[in-house]
Amino acid sequence: MLYFIDYLMEIPKEMAEKLQKDIKPMIGKGANDMMDEQTYPDPPTLKPIFDELREEGKELGKAEGRAEGRTEGKTEGKSERTIEIAEEMLKKVFSDEEIIEITGLTEKELDEIKDRV
């Protein structure tokens, strides 16, 4: 249908740019869902809007992925350090209760560490 509208309009470049600026706010966030299902080329008049929305979606996805990766990395780092501390405490013959209290590990986690040490 958008191609038909493009065909009917056959407007000059300046008017197409103005139309793109006017239409963009109307499309909103729901446009990304519509565009993901799209299997045909974008109509020329709306292509710049679709391209920009796709790019914004990609950038948002990348940013979310980086943030999630940082969070996971920090969590893994803390877990590894907690395990190292528990191992050192085991070597210095701390009681299980003391290790659990200080590190926040569960009994099961401590038992797993003991099996490795």
RODREN-743193 format. One record per atom (N, C-alpha, C, O): residue number from 1; x, y, z. Coordinates in pm, 1 decimal. Layout:
BEGIN
+-------+----------+----------+----------+
! balum !       c1 !       c2 !       c3 !
+-------+----------+----------+----------+
!   NUM !        X !        Y !        Z !
...
+-------+----------+----------+----------+
//
This chain:
BEGIN
+-------+----------+----------+----------+
! balum !       c1 !       c2 !       c3 !
+-------+----------+----------+----------+
!     1 !     82.0 !   -118.8 !      0.0 !
!     1 !      0.0 !      0.0 !      0.0 !
!     1 !     87.2 !    126.4 !      0.0 !
!     1 !     54.9 !    226.0 !    -64.6 !
!     2 !    198.9 !    119.4 !     74.3 !
!     2 !    286.7 !    236.3 !     79.9 !
!     2 !    345.3 !    267.2 !    -57.4 !
!     2 !    365.6 !    383.6 !    -91.7 !
!     3 !    372.4 !    163.1 !   -135.8 !
!     3 !    421.8 !    186.5 !   -271.8 !
!     3 !    316.5 !    257.5 !   -356.3 !
!     3 !    348.6 !    344.5 !   -437.2 !
!     4 !    191.1 !    219.5 !   -336.7 !
!     4 !     82.3 !    282.5 !   -410.9 !
!     4 !     74.7 !    430.7 !   -376.3 !
!     4 !     59.1 !    515.9 !   -463.8 !
!     5 !     86.0 !    459.8 !   -246.1 !
!     5 !     83.8 !    599.9 !   -201.4 !
!     5 !    201.6 !    674.6 !   -263.2 !
!     5 !    186.2 !    786.6 !   -312.1 !
!     6 !    319.0 !    612.1 !   -260.8 !
!     6 !    436.7 !    673.5 !   -322.3 !
!     6 !    411.7 !    702.5 !   -469.9 !
!     6 !    443.9 !    810.3 !   -519.9 !
!     7 !    354.2 !    605.4 !   -537.9 !
!     7 !    326.4 !    619.8 !   -680.8 !
!     7 !    229.9 !    735.7 !   -705.8 !
!     7 !    251.3 !    818.1 !   -794.7 !
!     8 !    122.9 !    740.2 !   -625.5 !
!     8 !     23.0 !    845.7 !   -642.9 !
!     8 !     80.0 !    983.9 !   -611.8 !
!     8 !     46.1 !   1083.3 !   -676.1 !
!     9 !    165.9 !    987.0 !   -512.9 !
!     9 !    216.1 !   1116.7 !   -468.6 !
!     9 !    318.8 !   1173.5 !   -565.0 !
!     9 !    311.2 !   1291.5 !   -599.5 !
!    10 !    413.5 !   1094.1 !   -608.9 !
!    10 !    520.5 !   1140.5 !   -696.5 !
!    10 !    553.3 !   1286.9 !   -667.9 !
!    10 !    538.2 !   1374.5 !   -753.1 !
!    11 !    597.9 !   1309.3 !   -547.2 !
!    11 !    622.1 !   1446.2 !   -503.0 !
!    11 !    770.1 !   1482.4 !   -517.0 !
!    11 !    855.7 !   1394.0 !   -519.4 !
!    12 !    799.8 !   1610.8 !   -526.0 !
!    12 !    939.3 !   1655.4 !   -533.6 !
!    12 !   1015.7 !   1618.9 !   -406.0 !
!    12 !    955.8 !   1596.9 !   -300.8 !
!    13 !   1145.1 !   1613.1 !   -416.7 !
!    13 !   1231.4 !   1573.5 !   -306.3 !
!    13 !   1208.2 !   1658.7 !   -181.1 !
!    13 !   1202.3 !   1605.2 !    -70.4 !
!    14 !   1195.0 !   1789.6 !   -197.4 !
!    14 !   1174.4 !   1878.7 !    -82.3 !
!    14 !   1045.5 !   1843.6 !     -8.4 !
!    14 !   1041.9 !   1841.3 !    114.7 !
!    15 !    940.8 !   1816.6 !    -84.4 !
!    15 !    813.4 !   1780.9 !    -21.4 !
!    15 !    822.5 !   1643.2 !     44.0 !
!    15 !    763.6 !   1621.0 !    149.7 !
!    16 !    895.2 !   1551.4 !    -17.4 !
!    16 !    912.8 !   1418.3 !     40.7 !
!    16 !    983.5 !   1429.0 !    175.4 !
!    16 !    946.0 !   1361.1 !    271.0 !
!    17 !   1086.7 !   1514.9 !    183.0 !
!    17 !   1158.5 !   1534.0 !    308.9 !
!    17 !   1067.1 !   1591.9 !    415.8 !
!    17 !   1072.6 !   1550.6 !    531.6 !
!    18 !    982.6 !   1688.2 !    377.2 !
!    18 !    889.4 !   1747.0 !    473.1 !
!    18 !    789.4 !   1641.8 !    519.1 !
!    18 !    757.8 !   1633.6 !    637.8 !
!    19 !    739.8 !   1561.5 !    425.8 !
!    19 !    645.1 !   1455.4 !    460.1 !
!    19 !    709.3 !   1356.2 !    556.8 !
!    19 !    644.9 !   1311.1 !    651.5 !
!    20 !    835.5 !   1322.4 !    533.2 !
!    20 !    905.7 !   1229.7 !    622.1 !
!    20 !    915.3 !   1287.1 !    762.7 !
!    20 !    895.4 !   1215.8 !    861.0 !
!    21 !    945.7 !   1415.9 !    771.9 !
!    21 !    953.6 !   1480.1 !    903.4 !
!    21 !    818.1 !   1481.5 !    972.8 !
!    21 !    810.1 !   1462.4 !   1094.1 !
!    22 !    710.7 !   1504.1 !    895.7 !
!    22 !    576.6 !   1509.9 !    953.7 !
!    22 !    526.2 !   1371.8 !    994.5 !
!    22 !    455.4 !   1358.5 !   1094.3 !
!    23 !    562.0 !   1270.0 !    918.5 !
!    23 !    510.7 !   1134.8 !    944.3 !
!    23 !    585.9 !   1067.2 !   1058.4 !
!    23 !    527.1 !    990.1 !   1134.3 !
!    24 !    714.5 !   1095.2 !   1070.9 !
!    24 !    797.3 !   1026.6 !   1169.8 !
!    24 !    736.2 !   1026.8 !   1310.4 !
!    24 !    730.2 !    920.2 !   1371.7 !
!    25 !    690.6 !   1140.0 !   1364.9 !
!    25 !    632.1 !   1136.7 !   1499.4 !
!    25 !    504.6 !   1052.1 !   1508.2 !
!    25 !    471.6 !    999.7 !   1614.7 !
!    26 !    434.3 !   1039.2 !   1397.5 !
!    26 !    310.0 !    962.5 !   1398.2 !
!    26 !    335.2 !    812.1 !   1403.6 !
!    26 !    251.8 !    736.5 !   1453.4 !
!    27 !    450.7 !    768.7 !   1352.0 !
!    27 !    478.9 !    625.8 !   1344.8 !
!    27 !    499.7 !    567.9 !   1483.6 !
!    27 !    443.8 !    462.9 !   1515.5 !
!    28 !    578.4 !    633.6 !   1566.3 !
!    28 !    598.0 !    591.6 !   1703.1 !
!    28 !    674.6 !    462.1 !   1717.8 !
!    28 !    734.2 !    411.5 !   1622.7 !
!    29 !    671.7 !    409.3 !   1839.6 !
!    29 !    750.7 !    291.9 !   1872.2 !
!    29 !    695.7 !    164.9 !   1809.0 !
!    29 !    772.3 !     71.0 !   1787.4 !
!    30 !    570.5 !    157.7 !   1779.3 !
!    30 !    511.9 !     38.8 !   1720.1 !
!    30 !    562.2 !     10.1 !   1580.5 !
!    30 !    540.5 !    -99.0 !   1527.7 !
!    31 !    628.4 !    105.4 !   1520.8 !
!    31 !    678.8 !     87.1 !   1384.3 !
!    31 !    785.5 !    -20.2 !   1377.6 !
!    31 !    796.4 !    -89.9 !   1276.6 !
!    32 !    864.0 !    -35.1 !   1482.2 !
!    32 !    969.3 !   -135.9 !   1480.2 !
!    32 !    911.3 !   -275.3 !   1463.5 !
!    32 !    967.3 !   -356.2 !   1389.5 !
!    33 !    800.4 !   -305.7 !   1530.4 !
!    33 !    736.8 !   -436.7 !   1516.2 !
!    33 !    691.4 !   -456.9 !   1372.9 !
!    33 !    711.1 !   -563.8 !   1315.2 !
!    34 !    630.9 !   -354.7 !   1315.8 !
!    34 !    581.5 !   -364.0 !   1179.2 !
!    34 !    697.8 !   -385.3 !   1083.0 !
!    34 !    687.5 !   -465.3 !    990.0 !
!    35 !    807.1 !   -315.3 !   1104.4 !
!    35 !    919.3 !   -323.2 !   1012.7 !
!    35 !    989.5 !   -457.7 !   1021.9 !
!    35 !   1041.8 !   -505.9 !    921.4 !
!    36 !    992.2 !   -520.0 !   1139.9 !
!    36 !   1058.2 !   -648.8 !   1154.0 !
!    36 !    989.0 !   -756.6 !   1073.3 !
!    36 !   1054.5 !   -849.6 !   1026.1 !
!    37 !    859.0 !   -746.4 !   1056.3 !
!    37 !    783.1 !   -845.2 !    981.6 !
!    37 !    786.4 !   -817.9 !    831.6 !
!    37 !    742.8 !   -901.3 !    752.3 !
!    38 !    836.2 !   -705.5 !    793.9 !
!    38 !    836.0 !   -662.4 !    654.8 !
!    38 !    933.8 !   -746.2 !    572.6 !
!    38 !   1049.2 !   -763.7 !    611.6 !
!    39 !    887.1 !   -798.0 !    458.4 !
!    39 !    972.3 !   -879.8 !    373.5 !
!    39 !    990.6 !   -818.6 !    235.4 !
!    39 !   1048.8 !   -882.4 !    147.7 !
!    40 !    943.2 !   -698.8 !    214.4 !
!    40 !    954.5 !   -632.1 !     85.5 !
!    40 !   1028.5 !   -500.5 !    104.6 !
!    40 !   1033.5 !   -448.5 !    216.1 !
!    41 !   1085.2 !   -446.6 !     -0.5 !
!    41 !   1161.8 !   -321.1 !     12.2 !
!    41 !   1074.9 !   -205.2 !     61.9 !
!    41 !    954.4 !   -200.0 !     37.4 !
!    42 !   1139.5 !   -113.9 !    131.6 !
!    42 !   1068.1 !      3.7 !    182.2 !
!    42 !   1030.3 !     96.3 !     67.0 !
!    42 !   1104.0 !    107.9 !    -31.0 !
!    43 !    914.4 !    162.4 !     79.5 !
!    43 !    877.9 !    261.6 !    -22.1 !
!    43 !    974.6 !    379.5 !    -14.1 !
!    43 !   1016.2 !    417.4 !     95.4 !
!    44 !   1010.2 !    436.9 !   -126.0 !
!    44 !   1111.1 !    543.8 !   -127.6 !
!    44 !   1081.6 !    661.7 !    -35.0 !
!    44 !   1173.6 !    714.1 !     27.8 !
!    45 !    957.5 !    704.0 !    -25.3 !
!    45 !    926.1 !    821.5 !     56.0 !
!    45 !    949.8 !    795.1 !    204.5 !
!    45 !    997.1 !    883.2 !    276.3 !
!    46 !    917.5 !    675.1 !    250.4 !
!    46 !    929.9 !    645.3 !    393.2 !
!    46 !   1058.7 !    571.4 !    428.9 !
!    46 !   1085.6 !    549.9 !    547.1 !
!    47 !   1137.5 !    532.7 !    331.7 !
!    47 !   1259.7 !    456.9 !    356.8 !
!    47 !   1352.0 !    525.8 !    456.6 !
!    47 !   1400.9 !    458.7 !    547.5 !
!    48 !   1378.6 !    655.5 !    445.2 !
!    48 !   1468.1 !    719.9 !    542.6 !
!    48 !   1416.4 !    706.9 !    686.9 !
!    48 !   1495.3 !    689.0 !    779.7 !
!    49 !   1286.8 !    715.7 !    705.1 !
!    49 !   1230.0 !    702.4 !    839.9 !
!    49 !   1251.2 !    560.8 !    890.1 !
!    49 !   1295.7 !    540.7 !   1003.1 !
!    50 !   1219.4 !    461.9 !    806.2 !
!    50 !   1236.3 !    322.2 !    845.4 !
!    50 !   1382.8 !    292.3 !    875.5 !
!    50 !   1413.5 !    223.7 !    972.9 !
!    51 !   1472.7 !    343.3 !    792.8 !
!    51 !   1615.2 !    321.0 !    813.8 !
!    51 !   1660.5 !    378.9 !    947.4 !
!    51 !   1736.0 !    315.7 !   1021.3 !
!    52 !   1614.0 !    498.9 !    976.9 !
!    52 !   1652.5 !    563.1 !   1102.8 !
!    52 !   1597.9 !    486.1 !   1222.4 !
!    52 !   1668.5 !    467.1 !   1321.4 !
!    53 !   1472.9 !    441.9 !   1213.8 !
!    53 !   1414.7 !    364.6 !   1323.3 !
!    53 !   1488.2 !    231.8 !   1343.0 !
!    53 !   1510.8 !    189.5 !   1456.4 !
!    54 !   1525.0 !    166.6 !   1233.6 !
!    54 !   1601.0 !     41.4 !   1243.9 !
!    54 !   1735.2 !     66.2 !   1312.0 !
!    54 !   1776.6 !    -10.3 !   1399.1 !
!    55 !   1802.7 !    173.7 !   1271.7 !
!    55 !   1933.3 !    205.4 !   1328.8 !
!    55 !   1920.6 !    235.7 !   1478.2 !
!    55 !   2003.3 !    191.6 !   1558.0 !
!    56 !   1816.9 !    311.0 !   1515.7 !
!    56 !   1794.6 !    340.3 !   1657.4 !
!    56 !   1770.8 !    211.1 !   1734.9 !
!    56 !   1820.4 !    194.8 !   1846.4 !
!    57 !   1695.3 !    120.1 !   1675.7 !
!    57 !   1669.1 !     -8.3 !   1740.5 !
!    57 !   1796.2 !    -90.0 !   1758.2 !
!    57 !   1816.6 !   -151.7 !   1862.7 !
!    58 !   1881.7 !    -90.5 !   1656.5 !
!    58 !   2008.5 !   -163.0 !   1666.1 !
!    58 !   2095.8 !   -104.2 !   1776.3 !
!    58 !   2153.0 !   -177.6 !   1856.9 !
!    59 !   2105.7 !     28.5 !   1779.4 !
!    59 !   2189.1 !     93.9 !   1880.3 !
!    59 !   2136.5 !     66.5 !   2021.0 !
!    59 !   2214.3 !     42.2 !   2113.2 !
!    60 !   2005.1 !     70.4 !   2036.8 !
!    60 !   1944.9 !     41.5 !   2166.3 !
!    60 !   1975.6 !   -101.4 !   2207.7 !
!    60 !   2010.0 !   -127.1 !   2323.0 !
!    61 !   1963.2 !   -193.6 !   2114.6 !
!    61 !   1993.8 !   -334.4 !   2142.8 !
!    61 !   2139.3 !   -354.0 !   2182.9 !
!    61 !   2169.2 !   -429.3 !   2275.6 !
!    62 !   2229.3 !   -286.4 !   2113.1 !
!    62 !   2372.0 !   -296.1 !   2146.2 !
!    62 !   2398.7 !   -241.8 !   2286.1 !
!    62 !   2472.1 !   -302.6 !   2364.0 !
!    63 !   2338.9 !   -127.5 !   2317.4 !
!    63 !   2360.2 !    -66.4 !   2449.0 !
!    63 !   2308.1 !   -157.3 !   2559.8 !
!    63 !   2373.2 !   -174.3 !   2662.9 !
!    64 !   2190.9 !   -215.4 !   2538.1 !
!    64 !   2134.9 !   -306.3 !   2638.0 !
!    64 !   2224.0 !   -429.3 !   2654.1 !
!    64 !   2245.5 !   -477.0 !   2765.6 !
!    65 !   2275.1 !   -479.9 !   2543.6 !
!    65 !   2363.9 !   -596.4 !   2549.0 !
!    65 !   2492.3 !   -566.9 !   2624.8 !
!    65 !   2538.8 !   -648.8 !   2704.1 !
!    66 !   2549.4 !   -449.1 !   2599.9 !
!    66 !   2672.4 !   -412.3 !   2671.7 !
!    66 !   2645.5 !   -399.3 !   2821.1 !
!    66 !   2724.9 !   -446.3 !   2902.6 !
!    67 !   2535.4 !   -336.4 !   2857.5 !
!    67 !   2502.6 !   -319.5 !   2999.3 !
!    67 !   2481.1 !   -455.0 !   3065.8 !
!    67 !   2527.7 !   -478.6 !   3177.3 !
!    68 !   2410.5 !   -543.1 !   2997.0 !
!    68 !   2386.0 !   -676.6 !   3051.8 !
!    68 !   2518.2 !   -752.2 !   3067.5 !
!    68 !   2538.9 !   -821.0 !   3167.5 !
!    69 !   2606.7 !   -739.8 !   2970.1 !
!    69 !   2737.2 !   -805.6 !   2976.4 !
!    69 !   2820.7 !   -755.6 !   3092.7 !
!    69 !   2886.4 !   -833.8 !   3161.4 !
!    70 !   2817.8 !   -623.9 !   3114.5 !
!    70 !   2892.5 !   -566.7 !   3227.3 !
!    70 !   2839.5 !   -620.3 !   3359.7 !
!    70 !   2916.7 !   -656.4 !   3448.6 !
!    71 !   2707.9 !   -625.2 !   3371.8 !
!    71 !   2646.3 !   -673.8 !   3495.4 !
!    71 !   2683.9 !   -819.5 !   3520.5 !
!    71 !   2719.2 !   -857.1 !   3632.3 !
!    72 !   2675.9 !   -900.8 !   3415.5 !
!    72 !   2712.4 !  -1042.1 !   3429.6 !
!    72 !   2859.9 !  -1056.4 !   3465.5 !
!    72 !   2896.3 !  -1139.5 !   3548.8 !
!    73 !   2943.8 !   -976.3 !   3403.2 !
!    73 !   3086.7 !   -981.8 !   3432.3 !
!    73 !   3117.6 !   -945.7 !   3576.3 !
!    73 !   3199.3 !  -1010.7 !   3641.5 !
!    74 !   3052.2 !   -841.9 !   3625.4 !
!    74 !   3073.1 !   -802.1 !   3764.6 !
!    74 !   3027.1 !   -911.3 !   3859.4 !
!    74 !   3093.9 !   -940.8 !   3958.5 !
!    75 !   2913.1 !   -971.1 !   3829.0 !
!    75 !   2859.8 !  -1077.8 !   3913.9 !
!    75 !   2954.2 !  -1196.9 !   3915.8 !
!    75 !   2981.1 !  -1253.9 !   4021.6 !
!    76 !   3004.7 !  -1234.6 !   3798.3 !
!    76 !   3099.1 !  -1346.6 !   3790.2 !
!    76 !   3226.9 !  -1314.3 !   3866.9 !
!    76 !   3280.5 !  -1399.5 !   3937.7 !
!    77 !   3275.0 !  -1192.4 !   3852.8 !
!    77 !   3395.7 !  -1151.3 !   3923.9 !
!    77 !   3378.6 !  -1158.3 !   4074.2 !
!    77 !   3467.7 !  -1204.6 !   4145.5 !
!    78 !   3264.1 !  -1112.3 !   4122.5 !
!    78 !   3237.1 !  -1118.2 !   4266.6 !
!    78 !   3228.5 !  -1262.6 !   4312.8 !
!    78 !   3280.6 !  -1296.7 !   4419.0 !
!    79 !   3163.2 !  -1348.2 !   4234.3 !
!    79 !   3150.1 !  -1489.1 !   4270.6 !
!    79 !   3287.1 !  -1555.5 !   4277.5 !
!    79 !   3315.6 !  -1630.7 !   4370.8 !
!    80 !   3371.8 !  -1527.8 !   4178.7 !
!    80 !   3506.0 !  -1586.7 !   4178.3 !
!    80 !   3586.5 !  -1540.8 !   4299.4 !
!    80 !   3657.7 !  -1619.9 !   4361.3 !
!    81 !   3574.8 !  -1413.2 !   4332.2 !
!    81 !   3648.4 !  -1361.4 !   4448.1 !
!    81 !   3595.4 !  -1422.9 !   4576.7 !
!    81 !   3673.9 !  -1453.8 !   4666.4 !
!    82 !   3466.5 !  -1441.1 !   4588.0 !
!    82 !   3407.5 !  -1503.6 !   4706.6 !
!    82 !   3459.6 !  -1645.9 !   4721.7 !
!    82 !   3490.5 !  -1690.1 !   4832.3 !
!    83 !   3469.2 !  -1716.9 !   4610.3 !
!    83 !   3520.4 !  -1854.8 !   4613.5 !
!    83 !   3666.8 !  -1855.4 !   4657.5 !
!    83 !   3707.2 !  -1939.9 !   4737.4 !
!    84 !   3746.4 !  -1761.3 !   4605.8 !
!    84 !   3887.4 !  -1752.9 !   4645.7 !
!    84 !   3900.3 !  -1727.5 !   4795.4 !
!    84 !   3984.8 !  -1786.8 !   4862.3 !
!    85 !   3815.9 !  -1639.0 !   4847.0 !
!    85 !   3819.6 !  -1607.7 !   4990.2 !
!    85 !   3782.2 !  -1731.6 !   5070.5 !
!    85 !   3847.3 !  -1762.9 !   5170.2 !
!    86 !   3678.0 !  -1802.0 !   5027.9 !
!    86 !   3635.5 !  -1923.5 !   5099.0 !
!    86 !   3746.2 !  -2028.7 !   5097.5 !
!    86 !   3768.9 !  -2096.5 !   5197.7 !
!    87 !   3815.4 !  -2042.5 !   4983.6 !
!    87 !   3925.8 !  -2139.0 !   4975.0 !
!    87 !   4037.0 !  -2104.1 !   5072.8 !
!    87 !   4091.0 !  -2191.6 !   5140.5 !
!    88 !   4070.8 !  -1975.6 !   5079.9 !
!    88 !   4175.0 !  -1931.8 !   5174.3 !
!    88 !   4131.6 !  -1956.7 !   5319.3 !
!    88 !   4211.8 !  -1997.6 !   5403.2 !
!    89 !   4004.8 !  -1931.4 !   5346.6 !
!    89 !   3954.4 !  -1953.5 !   5482.8 !
!    89 !   3957.3 !  -2101.8 !   5517.8 !
!    89 !   3985.8 !  -2137.9 !   5632.0 !
!    90 !   3928.1 !  -2188.2 !   5420.4 !
!    90 !   3935.6 !  -2332.4 !   5444.3 !
!    90 !   4078.7 !  -2374.4 !   5474.9 !
!    90 !   4102.2 !  -2457.3 !   5562.8 !
!    91 !   4174.4 !  -2316.9 !   5402.1 !
!    91 !   4315.8 !  -2349.6 !   5425.4 !
!    91 !   4360.2 !  -2306.0 !   5564.9 !
!    91 !   4446.8 !  -2368.8 !   5625.8 !
!    92 !   4300.2 !  -2198.0 !   5614.7 !
!    92 !   4336.5 !  -2147.1 !   5747.5 !
!    92 !   4247.7 !  -2206.0 !   5856.4 !
!    92 !   4249.8 !  -2160.5 !   5970.8 !
!    93 !   4170.7 !  -2306.4 !   5820.4 !
!    93 !   4088.4 !  -2385.3 !   5910.6 !
!    93 !   3980.8 !  -2303.4 !   5982.4 !
!    93 !   3959.8 !  -2319.5 !   6102.6 !
!    94 !   3914.1 !  -2217.2 !   5909.4 !
!    94 !   3796.4 !  -2148.9 !   5963.5 !
!    94 !   3683.1 !  -2250.5 !   5967.6 !
!    94 !   3682.8 !  -2346.0 !   5890.0 !
!    95 !   3588.4 !  -2231.2 !   6056.0 !
!    95 !   3473.7 !  -2323.2 !   6062.0 !
!    95 !   3379.5 !  -2293.6 !   5945.5 !
!    95 !   3379.0 !  -2183.9 !   5889.6 !
!    96 !   3300.1 !  -2394.7 !   5910.8 !
!    96 !   3202.6 !  -2376.4 !   5802.3 !
!    96 !   3108.6 !  -2259.8 !   5831.6 !
!    96 !   3075.7 !  -2180.7 !   5743.2 !
!    97 !   3066.2 !  -2251.0 !   5957.2 !
!    97 !   2972.6 !  -2145.1 !   5995.6 !
!    97 !   3034.6 !  -2006.5 !   5974.7 !
!    97 !   2968.0 !  -1914.2 !   5927.8 !
!    98 !   3162.0 !  -1993.4 !   6010.0 !
!    98 !   3230.7 !  -1865.0 !   5991.8 !
!    98 !   3242.9 !  -1830.0 !   5842.9 !
!    98 !   3220.2 !  -1715.9 !   5802.5 !
!    99 !   3278.8 !  -1929.0 !   5763.7 !
!    99 !   3294.9 !  -1905.5 !   5620.0 !
!    99 !   3162.0 !  -1864.7 !   5558.0 !
!    99 !   3155.8 !  -1770.7 !   5478.8 !
!   100 !   3056.4 !  -1935.5 !   5594.4 !
!   100 !   2923.1 !  -1905.3 !   5540.8 !
!   100 !   2879.8 !  -1765.1 !   5582.8 !
!   100 !   2825.4 !  -1689.5 !   5502.3 !
!   101 !   2904.1 !  -1731.3 !   5708.2 !
!   101 !   2864.9 !  -1599.7 !   5759.6 !
!   101 !   2942.0 !  -1486.9 !   5690.0 !
!   101 !   2883.4 !  -1385.2 !   5652.9 !
!   102 !   3070.4 !  -1504.7 !   5672.9 !
!   102 !   3154.1 !  -1398.9 !   5616.5 !
!   102 !   3135.7 !  -1385.1 !   5465.5 !
!   102 !   3129.2 !  -1273.5 !   5413.8 !
!   103 !   3127.1 !  -1498.4 !   5394.3 !
!   103 !   3120.4 !  -1493.1 !   5247.6 !
!   103 !   2978.5 !  -1484.5 !   5192.8 !
!   103 !   2957.3 !  -1436.6 !   5081.4 !
!   104 !   2881.7 !  -1530.9 !   5271.1 !
!   104 !   2744.1 !  -1531.3 !   5221.8 !
!   104 !   2713.6 !  -1652.5 !   5134.4 !
!   104 !   2607.9 !  -1659.2 !   5071.7 !
!   105 !   2806.5 !  -1748.6 !   5130.3 !
!   105 !   2782.7 !  -1870.6 !   5053.5 !
!   105 !   2680.9 !  -1959.0 !   5125.2 !
!   105 !   2660.8 !  -1947.6 !   5246.1 !
!   106 !   2618.3 !  -2045.7 !   5049.5 !
!   106 !   2528.6 !  -2144.9 !   5110.4 !
!   106 !   2611.8 !  -2266.8 !   5149.5 !
!   106 !   2726.5 !  -2281.0 !   5107.0 !
!   107 !   2553.1 !  -2354.5 !   5230.9 !
!   107 !   2623.8 !  -2477.0 !   5270.5 !
!   107 !   2658.5 !  -2560.8 !   5148.0 !
!   107 !   2767.7 !  -2616.7 !   5138.5 !
!   108 !   2564.9 !  -2568.5 !   5055.2 !
!   108 !   2586.7 !  -2646.6 !   4933.8 !
!   108 !   2704.6 !  -2590.2 !   4854.4 !
!   108 !   2790.5 !  -2665.4 !   4808.6 !
!   109 !   2708.5 !  -2457.5 !   4838.2 !
!   109 !   2818.6 !  -2394.5 !   4764.4 !
!   109 !   2951.9 !  -2419.6 !   4834.2 !
!   109 !   3052.8 !  -2445.4 !   4768.7 !
!   110 !   2952.0 !  -2412.2 !   4965.7 !
!   110 !   3074.3 !  -2437.3 !   5041.9 !
!   110 !   3119.8 !  -2582.9 !   5026.5 !
!   110 !   3239.0 !  -2610.2 !   5012.6 !
!   111 !   3025.1 !  -2674.6 !   5029.1 !
!   111 !   3057.8 !  -2816.2 !   5010.4 !
!   111 !   3120.9 !  -2839.1 !   4871.6 !
!   111 !   3215.1 !  -2917.3 !   4858.2 !
!   112 !   3068.6 !  -2770.6 !   4769.4 !
!   112 !   3124.7 !  -2782.6 !   4633.8 !
!   112 !   3269.1 !  -2732.0 !   4631.0 !
!   112 !   3354.7 !  -2791.1 !   4565.3 !
!   113 !   3295.5 !  -2623.3 !   4702.0 !
!   113 !   3430.8 !  -2568.3 !   4708.5 !
!   113 !   3523.7 !  -2665.5 !   4780.8 !
!   113 !   3637.6 !  -2686.8 !   4739.1 !
!   114 !   3473.7 !  -2724.2 !   4889.3 !
!   114 !   3553.0 !  -2821.3 !   4963.5 !
!   114 !   3592.4 !  -2940.0 !   4875.9 !
!   114 !   3704.6 !  -2989.9 !   4884.9 !
!   115 !   3500.7 !  -2984.5 !   4791.9 !
!   115 !   3528.1 !  -3099.0 !   4704.2 !
!   115 !   3639.5 !  -3067.6 !   4604.4 !
!   115 !   3714.0 !  -3156.9 !   4564.2 !
!   116 !   3650.7 !  -2941.1 !   4564.7 !
!   116 !   3754.3 !  -2902.5 !   4468.1 !
!   116 !   3889.3 !  -2880.1 !   4533.0 !
!   116 !   3993.2 !  -2900.4 !   4470.2 !
!   117 !   3888.0 !  -2837.9 !   4659.5 !
!   117 !   4014.0 !  -2801.7 !   4728.3 !
!   117 !   4086.0 !  -2923.0 !   4778.4 !
!   117 !   4192.9 !  -2910.9 !   4838.3 !
+-------+----------+----------+----------+
//
